[in-house]
């Protein structure tokens, strides 16, 4: 068998897992790849004394890997934006193929990186950047190649899913977040996870791969889960729904929806049953219908599984000196469509509303009148007993599908009423019909 050499940049959680699995399963992987995949050099800021590398050459300078003429495939696992971009572009200039797990890099700089790779005739593979060990990019780009994909929706951040799962027992957001940090599920700065930025990176890549449009992360709508309360979760359950932090991309004739936000999902739907740190992605194609991809969205060897799958794909191409087998985003450049991301006001959704009202005569009639004036139909309404001495009562409303612009106007009018206390809590709802 021909040898294909790999250089790994970064030996953190995923890098260490990749090294271990490539070493442990070398014979099995060679049988599947049709070539021997050799780790030629590794780079890490860690001390070699802390790593079990055997006789594999080691460096603390990641660019030593890129500049090593013996390396065929550079595996970028350092994360971040700027240095990772510099590393990947340098590898491409040197005629090396790249495998990365860096969703932020691809979502933000992918258009530039893929253009450079196409000109250089090399492959940039990124399966591990989306949903960890779940091979959803391969499913979208290859398994569903015959389909017009209409929408993609998923739980694509395990930290947020763990927090919302635990909050169903009545626990507060801050308490569960601290637990997630102690367990290693959340970073010391959890902003990317709980505010939807990490999920928006992944959704951007999924949308481009599914719809054949350029990467447009900067236009994605993001809304986090820090304002979700156990009260809202409990009342969503009473209405037959479960609160999930979803990324949703939908193709329309006038553009695409690209949004991450808390979402009510029918409890009977499979994705509502996905709990803890697990991920799940729904893909709707015109030929196959709805499919769901489920499994661990993070972790050392789970993510390494996806990294190595990409290495095997690239190694097969290297060993037979073939051209790029699958286009970077699933579509050849000339077939990409210039569809923009629609403003959030143009999306359509059903809504859960929680309104803190004073128990005055006619207050429900005023609320119903405002909703009616804006063409918003009520599916169900609950008026709960007052928990406050001043007589404030929570009113829970579930609406039919309506345009967000109309809902914004209605909420603005309701919040201006003297009978309403504070802000109206809004959670969008999806039935996946």
TORKOLNU-292721 format. One record per residue (C-alpha): chain; x, y, z. Coordinates in nm, 4 decimals, decimal comma. Example, Ala and Ser with C-alpha at 12.3 -4.5 7.8 and 13.67 -1.06 7.14 Angstrom:
BEGIN
+------+----------+----------+----------+
: unit :        x :        y :        z :
+------+----------+----------+----------+
:    A :   1,2300 :  -0,4500 :   0,7800 :
:    A :   1,3670 :  -0,1060 :   0,7140 :
+------+----------+----------+----------+
END
This chain:
BEGIN
+------+----------+----------+----------+
: unit :        x :        y :        z :
+------+----------+----------+----------+
:    A :   0,0000 :   0,0000 :   0,0000 :
:    A :   0,1054 :   0,3576 :  -0,0633 :
:    A :   0,1824 :   0,5717 :   0,2431 :
:    A :  -0,0067 :   0,8999 :   0,3008 :
:    A :   0,1455 :   1,1218 :   0,5675 :
:    A :  -0,0525 :   1,3310 :   0,8152 :
:    A :   0,0614 :   1,6221 :   1,0298 :
:    A :  -0,1556 :   1,7104 :   1,3301 :
:    A :  -0,1652 :   2,0703 :   1,4583 :
:    A :  -0,3091 :   2,0812 :   1,8092 :
:    A :  -0,3151 :   1,8008 :   2,0643 :
:    A :  -0,5989 :   1,9083 :   2,2870 :
:    A :  -0,9132 :   1,7029 :   2,3379 :
:    A :  -0,9882 :   1,6384 :   1,9708 :
:    A :  -0,6240 :   1,6305 :   1,8591 :
:    A :  -0,5369 :   1,3773 :   2,1263 :
:    A :  -0,8375 :   1,1653 :   2,0337 :
:    A :  -0,7418 :   1,1786 :   1,6659 :
:    A :  -0,3843 :   1,0700 :   1,7403 :
:    A :  -0,5025 :   0,7849 :   1,9625 :
:    A :  -0,7632 :   0,6469 :   1,7215 :
:    A :  -0,5348 :   0,6759 :   1,4175 :
:    A :  -0,2667 :   0,4856 :   1,6094 :
:    A :  -0,4942 :   0,2254 :   1,7699 :
:    A :  -0,6950 :   0,1432 :   1,4562 :
:    A :  -0,4157 :   0,1892 :   1,2008 :
:    A :  -0,4599 :  -0,1490 :   1,0311 :
:    A :  -0,8408 :  -0,1227 :   1,0097 :
:    A :  -0,8210 :   0,2344 :   0,8743 :
:    A :  -0,5611 :   0,1314 :   0,6162 :
:    A :  -0,7927 :  -0,1452 :   0,4967 :
:    A :  -1,0722 :   0,1045 :   0,4426 :
:    A :  -0,8556 :   0,3781 :   0,2943 :
:    A :  -0,6555 :   0,1541 :   0,0635 :
:    A :  -0,3340 :   0,3158 :   0,1872 :
:    A :  -0,1291 :   0,3433 :   0,5043 :
:    A :  -0,2017 :   0,6652 :   0,6921 :
:    A :   0,1129 :   0,7658 :   0,8806 :
:    A :   0,1375 :   1,0418 :   1,1410 :
:    A :   0,4529 :   1,2185 :   1,0235 :
:    A :   0,4657 :   1,5123 :   1,2619 :
:    A :   0,2594 :   1,6663 :   1,5441 :
:    A :   0,2596 :   2,0189 :   1,6863 :
:    A :   0,1319 :   2,1351 :   2,0233 :
:    A :   0,1907 :   2,4042 :   2,2840 :
:    A :   0,1994 :   2,1263 :   2,5422 :
:    A :   0,5256 :   1,9688 :   2,6534 :
:    A :   0,6220 :   1,6475 :   2,4792 :
:    A :   0,6721 :   1,4974 :   2,8254 :
:    A :   0,2938 :   1,5225 :   2,8794 :
:    A :   0,2165 :   1,3334 :   2,5585 :
:    A :   0,2491 :   0,9671 :   2,4629 :
:    A :   0,3765 :   1,0143 :   2,1075 :
:    A :   0,6251 :   0,7314 :   2,0713 :
:    A :   0,8827 :   0,8241 :   1,8072 :
:    A :   0,6582 :   1,0631 :   1,6097 :
:    A :   0,8467 :   1,3917 :   1,5442 :
:    A :   0,7172 :   1,6722 :   1,7662 :
:    A :   0,7301 :   2,0523 :   1,7466 :
:    A :   0,5801 :   2,3455 :   1,9347 :
:    A :   0,5544 :   2,5478 :   1,6111 :
:    A :   0,2452 :   2,4565 :   1,4087 :
:    A :   0,3965 :   2,6073 :   1,0952 :
:    A :   0,6710 :   2,3444 :   1,1049 :
:    A :   0,3972 :   2,0963 :   1,0106 :
:    A :   0,2761 :   2,3103 :   0,7200 :
:    A :   0,6293 :   2,3550 :   0,5879 :
:    A :   0,7288 :   1,9889 :   0,6226 :
:    A :   0,7610 :   1,8505 :   0,2664 :
:    A :   0,6836 :   1,4997 :   0,3942 :
:    A :   0,3311 :   1,5982 :   0,5097 :
:    A :   0,0477 :   1,5338 :   0,2624 :
:    A :  -0,2490 :   1,6255 :   0,4860 :
:    A :  -0,2488 :   1,8996 :   0,7520 :
:    A :  -0,5018 :   1,8413 :   1,0312 :
:    A :  -0,5947 :   2,1754 :   1,1917 :
:    A :  -0,7262 :   2,1265 :   1,5459 :
:    A :  -0,6079 :   2,4460 :   1,7167 :
:    A :  -0,9431 :   2,6280 :   1,6947 :
:    A :  -1,0044 :   3,0007 :   1,6759 :
:    A :  -1,0051 :   3,2370 :   1,3811 :
:    A :  -0,6870 :   3,4262 :   1,2918 :
:    A :  -0,3999 :   3,1833 :   1,3518 :
:    A :  -0,6053 :   2,8927 :   1,2211 :
:    A :  -0,6859 :   3,0864 :   0,9035 :
:    A :  -0,3189 :   3,1728 :   0,8542 :
:    A :  -0,2229 :   2,8084 :   0,9080 :
:    A :  -0,4824 :   2,6700 :   0,6655 :
:    A :  -0,4041 :   2,9219 :   0,3902 :
:    A :  -0,0309 :   2,8496 :   0,4302 :
:    A :  -0,1003 :   2,4764 :   0,3962 :
:    A :  -0,3031 :   2,5397 :   0,0800 :
:    A :  -0,0243 :   2,7545 :  -0,0683 :
:    A :   0,2152 :   2,4677 :  -0,0018 :
:    A :  -0,0120 :   2,2305 :  -0,1953 :
:    A :  -0,1253 :   2,0362 :   0,1105 :
:    A :  -0,4745 :   1,9053 :   0,1776 :
:    A :  -0,6455 :   2,0204 :   0,4975 :
:    A :  -0,8792 :   1,8500 :   0,7441 :
:    A :  -1,0287 :   2,0684 :   1,0174 :
:    A :  -1,2790 :   2,0491 :   1,3021 :
:    A :  -1,2959 :   2,4291 :   1,3241 :
:    A :  -1,6560 :   2,5330 :   1,2546 :
:    A :  -1,5877 :   2,8986 :   1,3411 :
:    A :  -1,3089 :   2,9150 :   1,0833 :
:    A :  -1,5222 :   2,7616 :   0,8078 :
:    A :  -1,8350 :   2,9638 :   0,8899 :
:    A :  -1,6496 :   3,2963 :   0,8920 :
:    A :  -1,3644 :   3,2449 :   0,6421 :
:    A :  -1,4800 :   2,9405 :   0,4452 :
:    A :  -1,5607 :   3,1275 :   0,1221 :
:    A :  -1,2031 :   3,2590 :   0,1023 :
:    A :  -1,0496 :   2,9266 :   0,2069 :
:    A :  -1,2470 :   2,7200 :  -0,0464 :
:    A :  -1,1639 :   2,9616 :  -0,3270 :
:    A :  -0,7924 :   2,9325 :  -0,2457 :
:    A :  -0,8170 :   2,5519 :  -0,2206 :
:    A :  -0,9940 :   2,5241 :  -0,5553 :
:    A :  -0,7235 :   2,7294 :  -0,7274 :
:    A :  -0,4524 :   2,5170 :  -0,5643 :
:    A :  -0,6280 :   2,1899 :  -0,6479 :
:    A :  -0,6356 :   2,0660 :  -0,2879 :
:    A :  -0,9103 :   1,9437 :  -0,0554 :
:    A :  -1,0389 :   2,1166 :   0,2589 :
:    A :  -1,2592 :   1,8788 :   0,4624 :
:    A :  -1,4599 :   1,9816 :   0,7702 :
:    A :  -1,7036 :   1,7059 :   0,8705 :
:    A :  -1,6005 :   1,7240 :   1,2374 :
:    A :  -1,6887 :   2,0941 :   1,2529 :
:    A :  -2,0632 :   2,0222 :   1,2634 :
:    A :  -2,2287 :   1,7961 :   1,5232 :
:    A :  -1,9106 :   1,6188 :   1,6341 :
:    A :  -1,9207 :   1,2496 :   1,5483 :
:    A :  -2,2494 :   1,2633 :   1,3532 :
:    A :  -2,1705 :   1,2387 :   0,9780 :
:    A :  -2,4338 :   1,4942 :   0,8809 :
:    A :  -2,2225 :   1,6887 :   0,6283 :
:    A :  -2,1549 :   1,3685 :   0,4361 :
:    A :  -2,5267 :   1,2837 :   0,4541 :
:    A :  -2,6281 :   1,6245 :   0,3167 :
:    A :  -2,3600 :   1,6517 :   0,0468 :
:    A :  -2,3626 :   1,2892 :  -0,0693 :
:    A :  -2,6453 :   1,0826 :   0,0740 :
:    A :  -2,9062 :   1,3467 :  -0,0187 :
:    A :  -2,7479 :   1,4585 :  -0,3465 :
:    A :  -3,0696 :   1,3752 :  -0,5372 :
:    A :  -3,2859 :   1,5967 :  -0,3134 :
:    A :  -3,3892 :   1,9569 :  -0,3120 :
:    A :  -3,3394 :   2,0298 :   0,0578 :
:    A :  -3,6153 :   2,2562 :   0,1867 :
:    A :  -3,5116 :   2,2998 :   0,5487 :
:    A :  -3,2629 :   2,1892 :   0,8112 :
:    A :  -3,3206 :   2,2137 :   1,1861 :
:    A :  -3,1184 :   2,0807 :   1,4718 :
:    A :  -2,9939 :   2,0681 :   1,8266 :
:    A :  -2,6322 :   2,1457 :   1,7413 :
:    A :  -2,4923 :   2,2586 :   2,0745 :
:    A :  -2,4762 :   2,0002 :   2,3505 :
:    A :  -2,4174 :   2,2491 :   2,6313 :
:    A :  -2,7406 :   2,4352 :   2,5646 :
:    A :  -2,9322 :   2,1100 :   2,5278 :
:    A :  -2,7965 :   1,9822 :   2,8595 :
:    A :  -2,9014 :   2,3020 :   3,0367 :
:    A :  -3,2577 :   2,2987 :   2,8987 :
:    A :  -3,2904 :   1,9271 :   2,9786 :
:    A :  -3,1943 :   1,9822 :   3,3422 :
:    A :  -3,4201 :   2,2884 :   3,3716 :
:    A :  -3,7243 :   2,0674 :   3,3057 :
:    A :  -3,6851 :   1,9519 :   3,6682 :
:    A :  -3,7435 :   2,3118 :   3,7839 :
:    A :  -3,3779 :   2,4092 :   3,8191 :
:    A :  -3,2662 :   2,7642 :   3,7376 :
:    A :  -3,0453 :   2,8497 :   3,4401 :
:    A :  -2,7513 :   2,9791 :   3,6470 :
:    A :  -2,7399 :   2,6699 :   3,8679 :
:    A :  -2,7367 :   2,4289 :   3,5730 :
:    A :  -2,4809 :   2,6366 :   3,3817 :
:    A :  -2,2422 :   2,6160 :   3,6786 :
:    A :  -2,2935 :   2,2379 :   3,6865 :
:    A :  -2,2249 :   2,2156 :   3,3113 :
:    A :  -1,8995 :   2,4046 :   3,3637 :
:    A :  -1,7984 :   2,1764 :   3,6505 :
:    A :  -1,8663 :   1,8717 :   3,4294 :
:    A :  -1,6597 :   2,0145 :   3,1440 :
:    A :  -1,9578 :   2,0609 :   2,9108 :
:    A :  -1,9356 :   2,4412 :   2,9167 :
:    A :  -1,6325 :   2,6698 :   2,8938 :
:    A :  -1,5373 :   2,9180 :   3,1659 :
:    A :  -1,6797 :   3,1791 :   2,9276 :
:    A :  -1,9949 :   3,0033 :   2,8023 :
:    A :  -2,1097 :   3,2840 :   2,5698 :
:    A :  -2,0623 :   3,0946 :   2,2414 :
:    A :  -2,2672 :   2,8017 :   2,3730 :
:    A :  -2,5542 :   2,9641 :   2,5603 :
:    A :  -2,6026 :   3,2655 :   2,3302 :
:    A :  -2,6231 :   3,0565 :   2,0131 :
:    A :  -2,2995 :   3,1647 :   1,8413 :
:    A :  -2,1526 :   2,8140 :   1,8266 :
:    A :  -2,4794 :   2,6787 :   1,6866 :
:    A :  -2,4908 :   2,9624 :   1,4303 :
:    A :  -2,1431 :   2,8658 :   1,3050 :
:    A :  -2,2635 :   2,5100 :   1,2472 :
:    A :  -2,5979 :   2,6140 :   1,0992 :
:    A :  -2,4228 :   2,8437 :   0,8507 :
:    A :  -2,2206 :   2,5487 :   0,7206 :
:    A :  -2,5241 :   2,3190 :   0,7072 :
:    A :  -2,7289 :   2,5781 :   0,5181 :
:    A :  -2,4572 :   2,6361 :   0,2582 :
:    A :  -2,4045 :   2,2620 :   0,2103 :
:    A :  -2,7778 :   2,1978 :   0,1875 :
:    A :  -2,8902 :   2,4896 :  -0,0271 :
:    A :  -2,5840 :   2,5642 :  -0,2404 :
:    A :  -2,5406 :   2,9244 :  -0,1223 :
:    A :  -2,2308 :   3,1098 :   0,0035 :
:    A :  -2,1460 :   3,1005 :   0,3742 :
:    A :  -2,3159 :   3,4002 :   0,5416 :
:    A :  -2,2536 :   3,3684 :   0,9150 :
:    A :  -2,2611 :   3,7434 :   0,9742 :
:    A :  -2,6303 :   3,7491 :   0,8729 :
:    A :  -2,7445 :   3,4684 :   1,1017 :
:    A :  -2,9953 :   3,5598 :   1,3736 :
:    A :  -2,8873 :   3,4377 :   1,7163 :
:    A :  -3,0801 :   3,4311 :   2,0429 :
:    A :  -2,9605 :   3,2509 :   2,3534 :
:    A :  -3,1248 :   3,0594 :   2,6354 :
:    A :  -3,0167 :   3,2669 :   2,9366 :
:    A :  -3,3618 :   3,4288 :   2,9655 :
:    A :  -3,5534 :   3,0968 :   2,9597 :
:    A :  -3,7105 :   3,0135 :   3,2961 :
:    A :  -3,8340 :   2,6857 :   3,4471 :
:    A :  -4,1785 :   2,8489 :   3,4505 :
:    A :  -4,1819 :   2,8789 :   3,0696 :
:    A :  -4,0465 :   2,5268 :   3,0269 :
:    A :  -4,3181 :   2,3858 :   3,2552 :
:    A :  -4,5977 :   2,5692 :   3,0766 :
:    A :  -4,4686 :   2,4699 :   2,7357 :
:    A :  -4,4980 :   2,1105 :   2,8584 :
:    A :  -4,8596 :   2,1734 :   2,9601 :
:    A :  -4,9269 :   2,2906 :   2,6045 :
:    A :  -4,7726 :   1,9723 :   2,4642 :
:    A :  -4,4362 :   2,1215 :   2,3738 :
:    A :  -4,0731 :   2,0989 :   2,4825 :
:    A :  -3,8274 :   2,3901 :   2,4700 :
:    A :  -3,5165 :   2,3210 :   2,2594 :
:    A :  -3,2391 :   2,5563 :   2,1436 :
:    A :  -3,2565 :   2,5007 :   1,7678 :
:    A :  -3,0700 :   2,6149 :   1,4625 :
:    A :  -3,3164 :   2,6468 :   1,1745 :
:    A :  -3,2374 :   2,7081 :   0,8072 :
:    A :  -3,5169 :   2,7190 :   0,5528 :
:    A :  -3,4925 :   2,7777 :   0,1793 :
:    A :  -3,7487 :   3,0146 :   0,0279 :
:    A :  -3,7853 :   3,1616 :  -0,3192 :
:    A :  -3,6805 :   3,5055 :  -0,1957 :
:    A :  -3,3875 :   3,3933 :   0,0207 :
:    A :  -3,3024 :   3,1705 :   0,3141 :
:    A :  -3,3908 :   3,1806 :   0,6802 :
:    A :  -3,0856 :   3,1396 :   0,9053 :
:    A :  -3,1704 :   3,1554 :   1,2747 :
:    A :  -3,0816 :   3,0139 :   1,6156 :
:    A :  -3,3211 :   3,0615 :   1,9070 :
:    A :  -3,5189 :   2,8782 :   2,1774 :
:    A :  -3,8016 :   2,6907 :   2,0085 :
:    A :  -4,1120 :   2,5042 :   2,1188 :
:    A :  -4,1149 :   2,1568 :   1,9614 :
:    A :  -4,4087 :   1,9117 :   1,9881 :
:    A :  -4,3232 :   1,6579 :   2,2598 :
:    A :  -4,4261 :   1,3768 :   2,0235 :
:    A :  -4,1540 :   1,4662 :   1,7720 :
:    A :  -3,8326 :   1,2619 :   1,7804 :
:    A :  -3,6118 :   1,5668 :   1,8202 :
:    A :  -3,7978 :   1,6620 :   2,1394 :
:    A :  -3,6713 :   1,3367 :   2,2941 :
:    A :  -3,3029 :   1,4263 :   2,2393 :
:    A :  -3,1722 :   1,5190 :   2,5852 :
:    A :  -2,8482 :   1,5916 :   2,7657 :
:    A :  -2,5382 :   1,6766 :   2,5629 :
:    A :  -2,6500 :   1,4827 :   2,2547 :
:    A :  -2,7074 :   1,6497 :   1,9164 :
:    A :  -2,9661 :   1,5803 :   1,6468 :
:    A :  -3,0176 :   1,7273 :   1,2998 :
:    A :  -3,3374 :   1,7059 :   1,0926 :
:    A :  -3,3058 :   1,7408 :   0,7157 :
:    A :  -3,6107 :   1,7654 :   0,4894 :
:    A :  -3,5638 :   1,6668 :   0,1247 :
:    A :  -3,8257 :   1,6671 :  -0,1478 :
:    A :  -3,7582 :   1,3039 :  -0,2428 :
:    A :  -3,6758 :   1,1346 :   0,0873 :
:    A :  -3,8846 :   1,3473 :   0,3264 :
:    A :  -3,7611 :   1,4047 :   0,6816 :
:    A :  -3,4467 :   1,2307 :   0,8037 :
:    A :  -3,2789 :   1,2698 :   1,1435 :
:    A :  -2,9127 :   1,2281 :   1,2386 :
:    A :  -2,8460 :   1,1748 :   1,6077 :
:    A :  -2,5489 :   1,1163 :   1,8354 :
:    A :  -2,2660 :   1,2758 :   2,0347 :
:    A :  -2,1933 :   1,6311 :   1,9211 :
:    A :  -1,8593 :   1,6594 :   2,1022 :
:    A :  -1,5979 :   1,4571 :   2,2858 :
:    A :  -1,2473 :   1,3420 :   2,2072 :
:    A :  -1,2900 :   1,0176 :   2,0160 :
:    A :  -1,6432 :   1,0927 :   1,8926 :
:    A :  -1,5168 :   1,4035 :   1,7129 :
:    A :  -1,1959 :   1,2226 :   1,6170 :
:    A :  -1,4173 :   0,9709 :   1,4360 :
:    A :  -1,5343 :   1,2479 :   1,2013 :
:    A :  -1,1830 :   1,3945 :   1,1654 :
:    A :  -1,0443 :   1,0561 :   1,0626 :
:    A :  -1,3325 :   0,9913 :   0,8225 :
:    A :  -1,2227 :   1,3073 :   0,6410 :
:    A :  -0,8582 :   1,2000 :   0,6527 :
:    A :  -0,9557 :   0,8674 :   0,4957 :
:    A :  -1,1531 :   1,0428 :   0,2196 :
:    A :  -0,8610 :   1,2724 :   0,1403 :
:    A :  -0,6062 :   0,9900 :   0,1661 :
:    A :  -0,8001 :   0,7867 :  -0,0900 :
:    A :  -0,7812 :   1,0792 :  -0,3315 :
:    A :  -0,4094 :   1,1326 :  -0,2608 :
:    A :  -0,3210 :   0,7663 :  -0,3013 :
:    A :  -0,4768 :   0,7421 :  -0,6471 :
:    A :  -0,3922 :   1,1038 :  -0,7402 :
:    A :  -0,7534 :   1,1790 :  -0,8265 :
:    A :  -0,9315 :   1,5114 :  -0,8471 :
:    A :  -1,1577 :   1,6434 :  -0,5712 :
:    A :  -1,4365 :   1,3872 :  -0,5318 :
:    A :  -1,7022 :   1,6050 :  -0,3658 :
:    A :  -1,7281 :   1,9873 :  -0,4010 :
:    A :  -1,6448 :   2,1781 :  -0,0820 :
:    A :  -2,0015 :   2,2832 :  -0,0035 :
:    A :  -2,1666 :   2,0051 :  -0,2030 :
:    A :  -2,2213 :   2,2187 :  -0,5163 :
:    A :  -1,9748 :   2,3121 :  -0,7898 :
:    A :  -1,8982 :   2,6879 :  -0,7779 :
:    A :  -2,0868 :   2,7649 :  -1,1005 :
:    A :  -2,4001 :   2,6007 :  -0,9507 :
:    A :  -2,4022 :   2,8088 :  -0,6318 :
:    A :  -2,6993 :   3,0463 :  -0,5975 :
:    A :  -2,6747 :   3,4035 :  -0,4768 :
:    A :  -2,9617 :   3,3753 :  -0,2275 :
:    A :  -2,9327 :   3,6153 :   0,0639 :
:    A :  -3,0330 :   3,5614 :   0,4254 :
:    A :  -3,3785 :   3,7003 :   0,4986 :
:    A :  -3,4267 :   3,9491 :   0,7841 :
:    A :  -3,5778 :   3,7977 :   1,0964 :
:    A :  -3,8939 :   4,0069 :   1,0502 :
:    A :  -3,9743 :   3,8063 :   0,7359 :
:    A :  -3,9769 :   3,4613 :   0,8975 :
:    A :  -4,3003 :   3,2888 :   0,9911 :
:    A :  -4,3589 :   3,0972 :   1,3112 :
:    A :  -4,6125 :   3,0096 :   1,5754 :
:    A :  -4,5438 :   3,1736 :   1,9133 :
:    A :  -4,5612 :   3,1027 :   2,2839 :
:    A :  -4,6253 :   3,4285 :   2,4714 :
:    A :  -4,6130 :   3,4865 :   2,8463 :
:    A :  -4,7679 :   3,8173 :   2,9476 :
:    A :  -4,7568 :   3,9489 :   3,3030 :
:    A :  -5,0888 :   4,1338 :   3,3371 :
:    A :  -5,2662 :   4,3114 :   3,6212 :
:    A :  -5,5979 :   4,1499 :   3,7088 :
:    A :  -5,8145 :   4,4341 :   3,5776 :
:    A :  -6,1499 :   4,3949 :   3,4022 :
:    A :  -6,1129 :   4,3654 :   3,0268 :
:    A :  -5,7373 :   4,3002 :   3,0171 :
:    A :  -5,7744 :   3,9730 :   2,8279 :
:    A :  -6,0051 :   4,1435 :   2,5800 :
:    A :  -5,7419 :   4,4140 :   2,5177 :
:    A :  -5,4728 :   4,1512 :   2,4557 :
:    A :  -5,6970 :   3,9528 :   2,2217 :
:    A :  -5,7963 :   4,2698 :   2,0370 :
:    A :  -5,4330 :   4,3678 :   1,9717 :
:    A :  -5,3490 :   4,0220 :   1,8431 :
:    A :  -5,6568 :   4,0209 :   1,6204 :
:    A :  -5,5753 :   4,3643 :   1,4758 :
:    A :  -5,2408 :   4,2284 :   1,3609 :
:    A :  -5,3895 :   3,9155 :   1,2070 :
:    A :  -5,2675 :   3,6846 :   1,4826 :
:    A :  -5,4943 :   3,3917 :   1,5679 :
:    A :  -5,4842 :   3,2329 :   1,9125 :
:    A :  -5,4587 :   2,8536 :   1,9314 :
:    A :  -5,4818 :   2,8290 :   2,3099 :
:    A :  -5,4771 :   3,0563 :   2,6134 :
:    A :  -5,4189 :   2,9932 :   2,9834 :
:    A :  -5,4722 :   3,2423 :   3,2660 :
:    A :  -5,2835 :   3,1293 :   3,5762 :
:    A :  -5,3554 :   3,2151 :   3,9377 :
:    A :  -5,1746 :   3,5202 :   4,0697 :
:    A :  -4,8470 :   3,4606 :   4,2501 :
:    A :  -4,8117 :   3,8281 :   4,3487 :
:    A :  -4,9772 :   4,0400 :   4,6172 :
:    A :  -5,0405 :   4,3232 :   4,3714 :
:    A :  -5,2653 :   4,0978 :   4,1614 :
:    A :  -5,0406 :   4,0419 :   3,8620 :
:    A :  -5,1353 :   3,7274 :   3,6712 :
:    A :  -4,9439 :   3,5362 :   3,4061 :
:    A :  -5,1312 :   3,4895 :   3,0791 :
:    A :  -4,9952 :   3,2134 :   2,8532 :
:    A :  -5,0881 :   3,2248 :   2,4829 :
:    A :  -4,9993 :   2,9933 :   2,1968 :
:    A :  -5,0629 :   3,1450 :   1,8530 :
:    A :  -5,1014 :   3,0077 :   1,5041 :
:    A :  -4,8278 :   3,0757 :   1,2478 :
:    A :  -4,7760 :   3,4421 :   1,1699 :
:    A :  -4,5050 :   3,6667 :   1,0286 :
:    A :  -4,2537 :   3,7897 :   1,2863 :
:    A :  -4,3054 :   4,1507 :   1,1766 :
:    A :  -4,6709 :   4,1329 :   1,2839 :
:    A :  -4,5781 :   3,9735 :   1,6140 :
:    A :  -4,3200 :   4,2452 :   1,6852 :
:    A :  -4,5844 :   4,5147 :   1,6365 :
:    A :  -4,8363 :   4,3320 :   1,8553 :
:    A :  -4,5836 :   4,2817 :   2,1362 :
:    A :  -4,4860 :   4,6477 :   2,1200 :
:    A :  -4,8508 :   4,7509 :   2,1604 :
:    A :  -4,9145 :   4,5037 :   2,4438 :
:    A :  -4,6078 :   4,6189 :   2,6368 :
:    A :  -4,7356 :   4,9788 :   2,6095 :
:    A :  -5,0615 :   4,8919 :   2,7918 :
:    A :  -5,0846 :   5,0114 :   3,1516 :
:    A :  -5,2365 :   4,6712 :   3,2325 :
:    A :  -4,9146 :   4,4895 :   3,1298 :
:    A :  -4,6116 :   4,4666 :   3,3575 :
:    A :  -4,2668 :   4,4389 :   3,1987 :
:    A :  -4,1689 :   4,2616 :   2,8799 :
:    A :  -4,3685 :   3,9966 :   2,6970 :
:    A :  -4,1793 :   3,6674 :   2,6917 :
:    A :  -4,1721 :   3,5220 :   2,3407 :
:    A :  -4,0597 :   3,1736 :   2,2316 :
:    A :  -4,1042 :   3,0665 :   1,8706 :
:    A :  -4,2645 :   2,7283 :   1,7952 :
:    A :  -4,2018 :   2,4824 :   1,5087 :
:    A :  -4,4133 :   2,1812 :   1,4110 :
:    A :  -4,1859 :   2,0675 :   1,1215 :
:    A :  -4,4741 :   2,0200 :   0,8788 :
+------+----------+----------+----------+
END
